[in-house]
Amino acid sequence: MANSDAVPVPNSSQIPATLILVAPRVGSGGVGDYAEEFIAAAVPNFSAFREIRTEGPGNAGLRDVLRDRRRLSKAVKESLAAGRVVVHFELSAASLGPFWLLAGRSRDITTTATVHDPPLAAWWPFRFKGVARSKLLHHGIHLPLRPASARLERWLLRDATLFALSDVGAAALRKTFPACRVLSTWHFVPPRPALKSASQRPLAVGLYGHASKGKGFDRLVELRRELPPDVEIRVAGRGTEQLPPIPGVTILGAVEGPQEDAFFESVRAILLPYDKTSRFYGKILPASGVASRAFAYRTPVIGFDSGTLGEASKAGGLIVVPASVRELAEAAHRTITDSAELERLDRQITGLQIERTVALAAAPYLAYWTCAVNGGGS
């Protein structure tokens, strides 16, 4: 599925339309990887499928965007000749490729989007490759243009249906995009190999994910100081290999497949010292893909009570504390040394694995797409 050529889907009769996915390429970040697993559950319900994969965060140039817009235009035109068309976008703060492909789209298609970072769709729409190299240039462009960027987003998404991966995210989108239909869903728990229970793993905690600002990797020194020395800290994810060495912290870098399995089986809990509030841009409300990945591996999560984590904690498997590294460390140590507590969290996570499969997470999308296509709406 690496190009925009139509792929017929056998034995599909539920939605008589072509589904076109517009998302960052696989391996370029969490949103691209999310789209790969999500779309696999949706594709069998359509008569045909195409995809336009864009460059990932900080890697898209103007030429890339123009090339991808031509590809999308061609894919839509060819698909419309065969019948109805649904174009679904995966939109996030750092991936501007899918955002700019919203422009100039045909009014004859059904347009939907998963907005990963409410309350906006693309916080930095001008973060092309050259701009991304300079923080001064990046902020120098986006801060003064915030009002114009917000109007641009509302215009480009004016007739789209938006999906948020949390209730709080959906509420924020309704305020930002009053002309859009907004539906609330959840982040799926992906299928992963069964691991031993957390209480049987080494006495260690982990941080996982792409090493970007706001993910808590800048708090590792403080976290190491607050945790007892017998508790190991293990770090994995794309870009983490570039973090400076810290005594008492094991940094693994990117892990995939069996290496990812081994990483999660080496920790009793994942910590999310997330701070998604910027004094310049405001509060970002992403659903935590890291938490969902941890749940896939029967691994409890402990994080700051901010963003969407407070809402997520009500579903189970996740403990939240005030935004204090000391309180996070105390809660983590208390949890990973209490077998009864780990077993309680494990039961909650098992329930989430059953209730939040990829197929069930795709169901609200499929229901809307079926109605839009069969009812002739957009």
N, C-alpha and C positions, 0 to 999 in steps of 0.2 A: 504494500500500500504506500509506495513512495512517490507516486505521481498522480496526475489528475485524470488518467484514463478511466473510463467507466468500468466497474467490476460488477457484472451481473450477480445477483444473489439468488441461488436456487431455492425453490420451494417457499418463496416469500409472497404472501398475498395480503398481509394485514394492511400495509401502507403502500398503495400503488404510486410510488414516487421515487425519485433519486435523492439520496442523502449526500450532501457535500459537506465535509468537515474542513474548517479552517482553523488551524492550531499550530503552535510552535512545534518544531520537529522533536522527535523522540530523543532523549538524552541531553536536551538543551536546558532542562529545568523541570520543576515539579509539575507545571501545567501541561507540558508536552507529554510527560509520562502519564499523567492523569487521563488525558484525552485518549491515549492508546488503549488503556484498559476499559474506559467507559464506552468508547465507540464500538469495541468488539461485541458488547452486549446489545447495542442498538442496531448494528448493520443487518443482522439476519431478518429484521422486521421490515426492510425496504426491498424494493425490486432491483435497485442498483445503488452503487456507492462510489464516490470519488473523494479525494482529499487534496488539500493544498497545505503543505507543511512549510511554515515560514522559519526564518532564522530566529534563534533564541534571544534572550535578554542581552542587550548591548552589542549584538552582532549583525543587526539589520541595517543595511545602507539604503539610500534612496533608490538605487538601481534595483535592489532586491525587492523593494515594495512595488515598484512599477512592473517588474517581471511577474511577480505573484498576482498583481491585479489583472494583468493580461491573461494569465493562466485561469484565474477564477472566472473572468468574463467568458472565456472560451468554454469552460466546463459548464457554466450555467446555460449558455446558448445551446450547446449540444444536448444538454439534459432536457431543456424545455421542449426541444423537438420531439422528445420521446414521451413527454407527459409532465406531471407536476414535479416541483423541485423544492426541497427543504435545504437551506444553507444554515449550518450551525457553527457559531464562532466560540472559541475559548479565549476569553479576554482577561488580561491581568495587568497589574501596574507596570511591570517591566518589559512586557512583550508588545511592542508597538506594531509588529507586522500584521497580525489579525485585525487590529483596530483600523488601520488605514485601508484594509480591504473592504470595510463597510461602505466606503465612499463609492458612489456610482453604480451601486448594485441595482438589479432589475426590480421593479415593483411587482413583477409577476411571480415572485418566489415567497415562500414562507421563511422568515428570518428569525432565528433564535440565538441566544448567547448565554453561556455560563459566565457570570461575572465573578471572578475569583477574589477580587480585592475591593468589595464595597467600602464606601458609598460611591466610588467612581469606577469607571470601566478601564481607563488607561490614564494613570496619574501623570505619566511623563510621555506624552505623545510625540515629542520632538527629540527623543533620546536615540537618535540615529548613531551609527557606529562611531563617527567622529566625535559626537557630543558626549557619548558615554565614557570616553577616555579622560575627560576633564570634569572634576566635580564643580569647579568654578563655572565652566561653560554650561554644564547641565543645570545647575541651580540658577545661573544668571539668565537662562532662557525660560525655564519653567515657572519660577516664582512670579515674575511680572506678568506672564501670560496666563496665570491661573483662571481669571474670569473668562478670557477668550476660550481657553481649553474646555472649561465646563460647558460653555454654550455650544462648542463644536461637538462634544460628546452627546449632548441632548439632541442635536440636529441629526447626527449620524445614526442614532439609535431610536429615532422618533417613532418608528412603526415596528420595532422589534419586540419580541417577548423575551424577558430576562429571567434567568434562573439564578437564585442565590443558594449557597450551600449551608445556610443557617437562617434561623428566623430573624435574628438581629440584623444580619446582612440584608435580608429581604426588606425589612422595615426601612433601613437606610437607603436602599435603592429606590423605594417608592417616593421618598422625599426628593431625591436627586433627579429622578426621571418620572415625573408625574404623568407624562403622556404614554408611558410604557406599561404593559401588563407585566407584573412581577410575580413569580411563583417561588415558593420556598421548598428546597429539597435538602439533601444532606450529602456529606462526603462518604463515599462507599469504603468499606473495609476490604481490601483486595485479598484474593486467595494466596496463601503462602504455605510453605511446609510447616507441619506441626513440630513445635519445639518442646523441650522439657519445661515444666512450670517455672515461674520466676523464682520461687523459693529454693529451687534446686540449682540455681545458677550461681556463678561467682559473686562475691560481695562487691558489686560495681554498679555505677550509674552511667548513663550515656547521653550524649548530645548528638543529634543526627540531622542531616539536611544540608542544603546548599549554603555555603558560608557567605551569606549576604547580611547586610545591616538589618538589625532588628531581630535576628535569630538567636541572640544571646551568647554567641561565641566570644564576644568582647568581655564577657563576665567570667571567663574561665579562671583567671588568676584569683579573683575574689571567691569564686565557688570552691576552688581547691583549698583556699585558706579556711573556709567555713566548714568543710566536710572533714570528718575524722580521717587521719592518714591511712587507716586500714581499708577505707572505701576507695576503690580505684575509679578514676574518671576516664571513660573511653569516648573518643570523638570520631565520627565518620560522616562522609558526605562529600559531594563535589566541591572542590575548592578548599576543603579543610586542610589539605596537605600544604597549603601556603600560609597557614597560621604559624606564628612564632612558637618555637618549642617552649613548653611549660613543664617544669619539674613536677612529677606526679600525675601527669596527664598523658595518655596514650593517644596519639593522633594517627588515624589510619588512612585518611584520604577517601577517595571514592570507593565504594564497595558495591558489587553487583552479584546477583545469583548466589552461589554458595558462600561467597564472602559476606554478603549481606545477612544471610541466614546465621552465619557464625558470629557476626557482630551482635545481633539481637540476642543470641543465646549466651552471650558473654556479659550481659547486663541484666539487672533485676528491675530497672525502671528507666524511662527516658525523661529527661528534664527539659522543660520549655521555659527558660527565663526570657520570654518574648516581651519586647516593648515595641508595639506597633503604632505608637503615637509620636508624631513629629511636630515640633513647635512651629514649623513652617507650613506643613501640608495638612496637619490634623490627624485624626484617628483612622487607621486602616483596619478593616474587619475581615480578614481572610479566615476561612475554615482551615484547620490545621491538617494538612496532608501527612505531616510527620506523625501526629497522633493516630491517624487511621492506619498508617504503616506499622506503628508500634502495636496496635490492636491486632493486626494481621498475624503478629508473632507472639500473641499472648503476653504482651509487655505493658504493664501499667504506665501511666504518664502523670507527672507532677509538674505544674506550671503556675505562672503568675495569673491572677484573676483579672485578666484584661482581654480586650477584643472579644472574640467569640468563645474563649476557653471556659468562661463562667457558664455559658449556655451548654457547652459540650459536657461539662462535668456533671450536669443533671442526668445525663444518659448513662453515666457509669464508666468505670475504668480510668477515670481522670480525677485527680485531686488538685484543687486550686488553692493558692495562698496569696496574701498581699504581695505587691511587687517589691519584695525584699529578698536579696540573695541569702541572707542569714535565715530567714523563715523558710525559704525553699530548701536550703540544706538541712535544716532541722526536720522538716516534713519528710524529706527524702530518706534521711537516716532512720527516722522512726518507722517509716513504711517498709523499707527493705530488710529491716531486722525483725519484723513482726510477721511470722508465718501465717497467722490467722488473717491479718489484714491483706496479705498478698493473695491468700485463697479467696477472700471476699471479692477483691478486684478481679481475680481470674474468672470467677463466676459471671461477673458483670460483662467482662470482655467476651466471654463465650456467647452470651446473649447478643451482643453487638455483632459478632461475626455471623450470627444467624439472621438478624434483623436488617443488616445493612450490607447485603451482598451487592455486587456490581449490578446484577439483574434487577434487584429491587430498587436500587438507586436510579436506574434508567427508566423505570416504569412511569414516573410523572412526565418525563420528556416524551415517551412513546404515546402516552394518553393525549398529550397536547398535539403532537404531530399528527396523530390519527384524526383527531377532530378537525385540525386545520386543513389537512389534505382532503378528507372526505366531505367536509363541509364547504370547501371552496374558499375558506378564509385565509388570511395571511397574518 
